[in-house]
Amino acid sequence: MPVVDSVAAEFAGQVDVIAIAWASTYEKTASAARGFLTSGATRWLLDDSVFADFEVTYQPVGVFAVGGVEVNRWFGSIPEQELRQAITDALS
């Protein structure tokens, strides 16, 4: 998440980056999110319906959507340059 948060800061105002995650409890997940998402550019939320909407059955997975429509999906971590390029491509 720190890489995603860093790239989100670069594209602030151009894209919305939302981290959706869960752990054993809301409090534990919120605490972890505060430690990973330090730039303020990535919004964190806990919403089980989003997992269902994008058919996410486990973590970590990244879903890149434009206008609510999925355009890219990856499992596990993604190289910083690849994430940056995906956002750049979507903005062009």
BADRENSE-841125 format. One line per field, with one value per residue: residue in three letters; chain; x, z, y of N, C-alpha, C in turn. Coordinates in steps of 0.05 Angstrom, whole numbers. Each point is the difference from the previous one (the first is absolute). Layout:
REM residues N
resn <- c(ALA,...)
chain <- c(A,...)
n_px <- c(X,...)
n_pz <- c(Z,...)
n_py <- c(Y,...)
ca_px <- c(X,...)
ca_pz <- c(Z,...)
ca_py <- c(Y,...)
c_px <- c(X,...)
c_pz <- c(Z,...)
c_py <- c(Y,...)
//
This chain:
REM residues 92
resn <- c(MET,PRO,VAL,VAL,ASP,SER,VAL,ALA,ALA,GLU,PHE,ALA,GLY,GLN,VAL,ASP,VAL,ILE,ALA,ILE,ALA,TRP,ALA,SER,THR,TYR,GLU,LYS,THR,ALA,SER,ALA,ALA,ARG,GLY,PHE,LEU,THR,SER,GLY,ALA,THR,ARG,TRP,LEU,LEU,ASP,ASP,SER,VAL,PHE,ALA,ASP,PHE,GLU,VAL,THR,TYR,GLN,PRO,VAL,GLY,VAL,PHE,ALA,VAL,GLY,GLY,VAL,GLU,VAL,ASN,ARG,TRP,PHE,GLY,SER,ILE,PRO,GLU,GLN,GLU,LEU,ARG,GLN,ALA,ILE,THR,ASP,ALA,LEU,SER)
chain <- c(A,A,A,A,A,A,A,A,A,A,A,A,A,A,A,A,A,A,A,A,A,A,A,A,A,A,A,A,A,A,A,A,A,A,A,A,A,A,A,A,A,A,A,A,A,A,A,A,A,A,A,A,A,A,A,A,A,A,A,A,A,A,A,A,A,A,A,A,A,A,A,A,A,A,A,A,A,A,A,A,A,A,A,A,A,A,A,A,A,A,A,A)
n_px <- c(16,23,5,-22,4,25,-8,-17,20,14,-22,5,-26,14,7,-19,17,-13,9,-7,-2,6,-2,10,7,-20,3,5,-20,-15,9,-3,-24,-3,11,-17,-21,25,-2,-22,14,3,-25,-6,-12,-19,-3,-13,-18,21,6,-25,-1,26,-17,8,14,22,18,19,-17,7,-19,5,-16,-13,-12,12,14,3,25,6,12,10,15,0,26,2,18,14,19,-7,-2,22,9,-12,7,25,-1,-10,19,13)
n_pz <- c(0,12,-18,5,26,-5,-16,19,16,-18,1,23,1,-9,21,6,21,0,25,-8,26,10,26,22,4,2,26,-2,-17,15,21,-13,-8,25,5,-18,6,-2,-27,7,-20,17,-9,25,-7,16,-22,14,-6,3,19,7,0,9,13,21,-1,-5,19,-10,-9,-24,1,-25,8,-23,14,19,-23,6,1,25,3,25,4,26,3,-7,-20,13,-18,4,26,0,-15,16,19,-10,-6,23,7,-18)
n_py <- c(-24,1,-19,-13,4,-7,-19,-6,6,-14,-16,12,0,-21,-15,-17,-2,-22,-3,-23,-2,-24,0,-8,25,16,-1,-26,-2,16,-14,-23,8,10,-24,-11,15,8,-2,-14,-12,-20,-4,-5,-23,-7,-14,-19,19,16,-17,0,27,-3,-17,15,-22,13,4,15,17,8,18,3,20,4,20,-14,2,-25,10,-6,-23,0,-21,5,4,25,-3,18,-6,-25,6,14,-20,-17,17,2,-26,-3,17,-16)
ca_px <- c(-16,16,6,-25,-5,19,-9,-25,7,9,-23,-22,-16,-5,-13,-7,10,-15,9,-22,13,-11,17,-17,-20,1,21,26,3,3,27,20,-3,13,28,8,-10,8,0,-25,-11,-16,-22,-3,-26,-6,-26,-1,-15,19,12,-20,-4,22,5,25,-4,22,19,-2,-7,-4,-19,2,-26,-5,-29,-13,4,27,17,24,-1,25,1,25,11,4,23,-8,-1,-24,-23,1,-6,-29,-14,6,-15,-29,-4,4)
ca_pz <- c(0,-1,-28,-11,12,-12,-27,3,6,-25,-17,16,-15,-26,4,28,8,24,11,13,12,25,17,19,11,-12,14,-8,-27,-1,10,-21,-22,7,-3,-28,-18,15,-17,0,-27,-3,20,9,11,4,-12,-11,-26,-22,-6,-16,-26,-18,3,14,20,19,-2,-13,-28,-8,-22,-12,-13,-10,-1,12,-17,3,-24,6,26,6,26,14,-4,-28,0,1,-27,-13,10,-11,-28,-2,5,-22,-23,5,-2,-27)
ca_py <- c(24,25,7,10,26,19,5,15,28,12,5,12,18,-11,-26,-7,-26,-9,-25,-14,-23,-8,-17,-13,19,27,15,-9,8,29,6,-7,19,25,-4,-3,21,24,25,14,-1,-25,-3,-27,-6,-28,-4,-27,-2,5,-26,-15,14,-6,-29,-5,-21,0,23,26,3,28,4,27,4,27,3,-23,-23,-11,0,-16,-13,-14,-14,5,27,9,19,28,11,-11,14,27,-1,-6,24,18,-9,5,29,10)
c_px <- c(17,6,-26,-6,19,-9,-26,6,9,-23,-23,-14,-7,-15,-7,11,-13,10,-23,12,-15,20,-20,-22,3,23,28,6,5,28,22,-1,14,31,10,-6,6,-2,-26,-14,-16,-21,-2,-29,-4,-29,-1,-14,19,14,-19,-3,21,9,28,-5,23,18,28,-7,-4,-19,2,-25,-2,-30,-14,3,29,15,26,-2,27,-2,27,10,4,24,-9,-3,-24,-26,-1,-8,-30,-16,4,-16,-30,-7,3,-24)
c_pz <- c(0,-29,-13,10,-12,-28,1,5,-26,-18,15,-17,-28,2,29,5,26,8,15,12,25,14,20,12,-15,12,-10,-30,-3,10,-20,-23,6,-2,-28,-18,12,-16,2,-28,-5,21,7,9,4,-9,-13,-27,-23,-8,-18,-28,-20,2,10,22,20,-6,-1,-29,-5,-24,-9,-16,-9,-3,11,-16,2,-26,4,28,4,27,12,-6,-30,1,-3,-28,-15,9,-11,-30,-4,4,-22,-25,3,-3,-28,-19)
c_py <- c(25,9,12,28,21,8,16,29,14,8,12,21,-10,-27,-3,-28,-7,-27,-13,-26,-8,-18,-13,18,27,16,-8,8,30,8,-6,20,26,-2,-2,23,27,26,16,-1,-25,0,-29,-3,-30,-3,-27,-2,5,-26,-16,13,-7,-29,-6,-20,-2,24,-11,-2,30,0,29,4,29,2,-24,-26,-10,0,-16,-12,-14,-12,4,28,5,18,29,11,-11,13,28,0,-6,25,20,-8,6,29,11,-5)
//
